[in-house]
Amino acid sequence: MIRRLFWVSFGVGLGAATAIATTRWTRRQAKRAAPATLAREARGSILDLSKLVAASMEEGRRAMDEREHDLRGRYGADEPHR
């Protein structure tokens, strides 16, 4: 009789703990998938992408100016043609 009571209590406790853990996990997942959260993450990604593009463009301009300076020096074109 005591064994049965122990195992029934154990099963009820394990079931309750599993239900609580599952409920918490589900709420966290729902909060992560909320529209406001997704919009905030997308906005952050777009800002990061725009910074990366701006840095890339600046590096390209710098390399282009450096190459132009080298070519003008090599071929004797003193004045820029713009």
N, CA, C and O of each residue as an XYZ file, in Angstrom:
328
protein
N       0.809     -1.186      0.000
C       0.000      0.000      0.000
C       0.862      1.264      0.000
O       0.564      2.219     -0.718
N       1.921      1.274      0.796
C       2.786      2.445      0.877
C       3.527      2.628     -0.441
O       3.751      3.756     -0.881
N       3.910      1.513     -1.075
C       4.584      1.610     -2.373
C       3.656      2.258     -3.403
O       4.071      3.130     -4.166
N       2.430      1.830     -3.413
C       1.480      2.415     -4.356
C       1.299      3.911     -4.100
O       1.285      4.706     -5.040
N       1.166      4.283     -2.869
C       1.019      5.682     -2.507
C       2.248      6.478     -2.945
O       2.121      7.589     -3.459
N       3.435      5.909     -2.740
C       4.673      6.564     -3.162
C       4.673      6.773     -4.671
O       4.941      7.879     -5.142
N       4.377      5.731     -5.429
C       4.436      5.841     -6.891
C       3.333      6.737     -7.457
O       3.545      7.428     -8.455
N       2.189      6.728     -6.840
C       1.121      7.637     -7.272
C       1.539      9.072     -6.987
O       1.372      9.944     -7.839
N       2.075      9.327     -5.808
C       2.546     10.674     -5.462
C       3.677     11.093     -6.390
O       3.721     12.238     -6.838
N       4.575     10.186     -6.676
C       5.682     10.463     -7.578
C       5.165     10.816     -8.972
O       5.627     11.782     -9.579
N       4.237     10.059     -9.464
C       3.664     10.307    -10.790
C       2.939     11.638    -10.862
O       3.070     12.370    -11.842
N       2.169     11.955     -9.819
C       1.450     13.233     -9.784
C       2.446     14.393     -9.734
O       2.272     15.396    -10.425
N       3.478     14.253     -8.922
C       4.498     15.301     -8.814
C       5.251     15.487    -10.121
O       5.497     16.614    -10.551
N       5.615     14.379    -10.748
C       6.326     14.453    -12.021
C       5.437     15.067    -13.101
O       5.902     15.871    -13.909
N       4.189     14.695    -13.113
C       3.247     15.270    -14.078
C       3.074     16.767    -13.869
O       3.046     17.528    -14.836
N       2.959     17.192    -12.624
C       2.805     18.622    -12.319
C       4.057     19.392    -12.713
O       3.965     20.470    -13.300
N       5.220     18.847    -12.393
C       6.476     19.521    -12.747
C       6.628     19.623    -14.259
O       7.058     20.657    -14.771
N       6.281     18.570    -14.971
C       6.363     18.582    -16.436
C       5.388     19.590    -17.017
O       5.726     20.309    -17.958
N       4.184     19.651    -16.468
C       3.186     20.614    -16.957
C       3.650     22.052    -16.733
O       3.473     22.898    -17.609
N       4.233     22.337    -15.586
C       4.729     23.683    -15.288
C       5.872     24.043    -16.223
O       5.898     25.143    -16.774
N       6.825     23.122    -16.410
C       7.960     23.381    -17.292
C       7.490     23.594    -18.733
O       7.986     24.485    -19.421
N       6.560     22.800    -19.179
C       6.048     22.934    -20.546
C       5.313     24.258    -20.723
O       5.446     24.903    -21.763
N       4.552     24.665    -19.736
C       3.835     25.935    -19.803
C       4.809     27.107    -19.880
O       4.617     28.024    -20.679
N       5.842     27.080    -19.063
C       6.840     28.150    -19.089
C       7.555     28.201    -20.431
O       7.748     29.279    -20.992
N       7.948     27.044    -20.946
C       8.635     26.981    -22.245
C       7.737     27.536    -23.360
O       8.189     28.284    -24.226
N       6.457     27.151    -23.316
C       5.524     27.617    -24.342
C       5.345     29.128    -24.273
O       5.288     29.787    -25.312
N       5.256     29.678    -23.094
C       5.111     31.130    -22.946
C       6.348     31.863    -23.456
O       6.232     32.898    -24.112
N       7.538     31.327    -23.155
C       8.765     31.951    -23.661
C       8.804     31.930    -25.182
O       9.178     32.923    -25.807
N       8.420     30.806    -25.783
C       8.428     30.703    -27.243
C       7.412     31.650    -27.860
O       7.679     32.262    -28.895
N       6.252     31.774    -27.235
C       5.232     32.683    -27.752
C       5.707     34.131    -27.647
O       5.441     34.935    -28.540
N       6.399     34.464    -26.574
C       6.915     35.822    -26.411
C       7.990     36.115    -27.452
O       8.059     37.228    -27.974
N       8.827     35.128    -27.757
C       9.871     35.314    -28.771
C       9.281     35.491    -30.161
O       9.873     36.172    -30.999
N       8.143     34.900    -30.416
C       7.517     34.957    -31.745
C       6.489     36.077    -31.852
O       5.778     36.173    -32.853
N       6.407     36.919    -30.835
C       5.448     38.022    -30.865
C       5.837     39.017    -31.961
O       7.023     39.204    -32.230
N       4.861     39.651    -32.589
C       5.156     40.591    -33.675
C       6.114     41.718    -33.274
O       6.978     42.099    -34.065
N       5.974     42.248    -32.073
C       6.863     43.330    -31.639
C       8.308     42.846    -31.539
O       9.234     43.566    -31.912
N       8.497     41.646    -31.045
C       9.843     41.093    -30.933
C      10.445     40.855    -32.306
O      11.607     41.181    -32.546
N       9.661     40.291    -33.199
C      10.159     40.034    -34.556
C      10.494     41.345    -35.262
O      11.502     41.431    -35.964
N       9.664     42.355    -35.082
C       9.925     43.653    -35.706
C      11.201     44.276    -35.151
O      11.989     44.846    -35.905
N      11.409     44.174    -33.858
C      12.618     44.719    -33.234
C      13.859     44.013    -33.749
O      14.867     44.660    -34.034
N      13.798     42.689    -33.873
C      14.937     41.938    -34.392
C      15.197     42.267    -35.854
O      16.349     42.376    -36.272
N      14.134     42.425    -36.631
C      14.297     42.768    -38.050
C      14.905     44.157    -38.196
O      15.774     44.373    -39.040
N      14.450     45.089    -37.381
C      14.981     46.448    -37.435
C      16.472     46.444    -37.093
O      17.260     47.138    -37.735
N      16.854     45.667    -36.088
C      18.269     45.563    -35.730
C      19.092     44.954    -36.846
O      20.213     45.392    -37.104
N      18.549     43.955    -37.507
C      19.259     43.324    -38.620
C      19.421     44.283    -39.785
O      20.472     44.312    -40.425
N      18.391     45.068    -40.065
C      18.460     46.034    -41.169
C      19.488     47.116    -40.856
O      20.234     47.535    -41.740
N      19.533     47.573    -39.605
C      20.524     48.578    -39.224
C      21.939     48.019    -39.359
O      22.840     48.706    -39.841
N      22.130     46.776    -38.935
C      23.438     46.151    -39.068
C      23.830     46.029    -40.535
O      24.977     46.286    -40.899
N      22.884     45.640    -41.371
C      23.151     45.503    -42.797
C      23.492     46.848    -43.415
O      24.407     46.939    -44.234
N      22.768     47.895    -43.036
C      23.054     49.220    -43.601
C      24.437     49.711    -43.172
O      25.135     50.346    -43.962
N      24.838     49.425    -41.939
C      26.182     49.804    -41.493
C      27.246     49.044    -42.272
O      28.277     49.606    -42.642
N      26.991     47.772    -42.517
C      27.933     46.961    -43.282
C      28.064     47.465    -44.713
O      29.172     47.534    -45.245
N      26.948     47.816    -45.341
C      26.969     48.342    -46.707
C      27.700     49.683    -46.746
O      28.497     49.924    -47.652
N      27.438     50.551    -45.778
C      28.104     51.852    -45.737
C      29.611     51.688    -45.570
O      30.387     52.381    -46.227
N      30.024     50.788    -44.706
C      31.459     50.544    -44.511
C      32.086     49.971    -45.777
O      33.208     50.328    -46.136
N      31.369     49.094    -46.442
C      31.866     48.499    -47.676
C      32.011     49.556    -48.770
O      33.005     49.567    -49.497
N      31.029     50.438    -48.888
C      31.092     51.508    -49.882
C      32.270     52.438    -49.595
O      32.980     52.844    -50.514
N      32.473     52.772    -48.336
C      33.587     53.645    -47.969
C      34.929     52.982    -48.289
O      35.838     53.636    -48.800
N      35.051     51.716    -47.997
C      36.279     50.984    -48.322
C      36.497     50.936    -49.832
O      37.631     51.051    -50.296
N      35.426     50.767    -50.600
C      35.524     50.767    -52.060
C      35.970     52.117    -52.588
O      36.808     52.187    -53.488
N      35.422     53.184    -52.040
C      35.831     54.538    -52.461
C      37.299     54.793    -52.140
O      38.035     55.360    -52.947
N      37.709     54.369    -50.954
C      39.095     54.559    -50.555
C      40.031     53.805    -51.494
O      41.044     54.350    -51.932
N      39.699     52.566    -51.800
C      40.528     51.767    -52.706
C      40.532     52.371    -54.118
O      41.567     52.373    -54.784
N      39.394     52.875    -54.570
C      39.303     53.486    -55.891
C      40.179     54.742    -55.957
O      40.910     54.932    -56.929
N      40.111     55.600    -54.933
C      40.928     56.808    -54.904
C      42.420     56.470    -54.859
O      43.233     57.121    -55.514
N      42.760     55.466    -54.094
C      44.165     55.041    -54.005
C      44.665     54.533    -55.358
O      45.765     54.876    -55.792
N      43.860     53.727    -56.008
C      44.236     53.192    -57.317
C      44.341     54.310    -58.353
O      45.255     54.313    -59.177
N      43.403     55.260    -58.311
C      43.448     56.387    -59.238
C      44.717     57.201    -59.024
O      45.361     57.614    -59.989
N      45.075     57.431    -57.784
C      46.300     58.176    -57.462
C      47.521     57.443    -58.009
O      48.410     58.072    -58.582
N      47.576     56.130    -57.839
C      48.692     55.335    -58.361
C      48.766     55.433    -59.883
O      49.848     55.638    -60.433
N      47.638     55.292    -60.567
C      47.624     55.344    -62.030
C      47.997     56.725    -62.554
O      48.730     56.846    -63.536
N      47.488     57.771    -61.893
C      47.840     59.128    -62.319
C      49.331     59.377    -62.130
O      49.961     60.017    -62.972
N      49.894     58.888    -61.050
C      51.331     59.038    -60.827
C      52.143     58.260    -61.850
O      53.171     58.745    -62.321
N      51.703     57.084    -62.192
C      52.418     56.231    -63.134
C      52.392     56.808    -64.547
O      53.407     56.782    -65.244
N      51.246     57.325    -64.973
C      51.097     57.796    -66.349
C      51.215     59.320    -66.486
O      50.979     59.851    -67.572
N      51.562     60.012    -65.447
C      51.852     61.435    -65.512
C      50.640     62.330    -65.649
O      50.784     63.463    -66.109
N      49.493     61.899    -65.288
C      48.300     62.753    -65.331
C      48.226     63.485    -64.002
O      47.765     62.942    -62.997
N      48.687     64.724    -64.017
C      48.782     65.476    -62.763
C      47.434     65.960    -62.249
O      47.148     65.868    -61.055
N      46.615     66.471    -63.144
C      45.350     67.065    -62.724
C      44.212     66.073    -62.883
O      44.069     65.467    -63.945
N      43.384     65.892    -61.827
C      42.236     64.976    -61.957
C      41.246     65.479    -63.010
O      41.007     66.680    -63.131
N      40.690     64.561    -63.751
C      39.726     64.904    -64.794
C      38.320     64.620    -64.277
O      37.868     63.475    -64.295
N      37.619     65.677    -63.809
C      36.297     65.467    -63.233
C      35.327     66.429    -63.787
O      34.153     66.404    -63.417
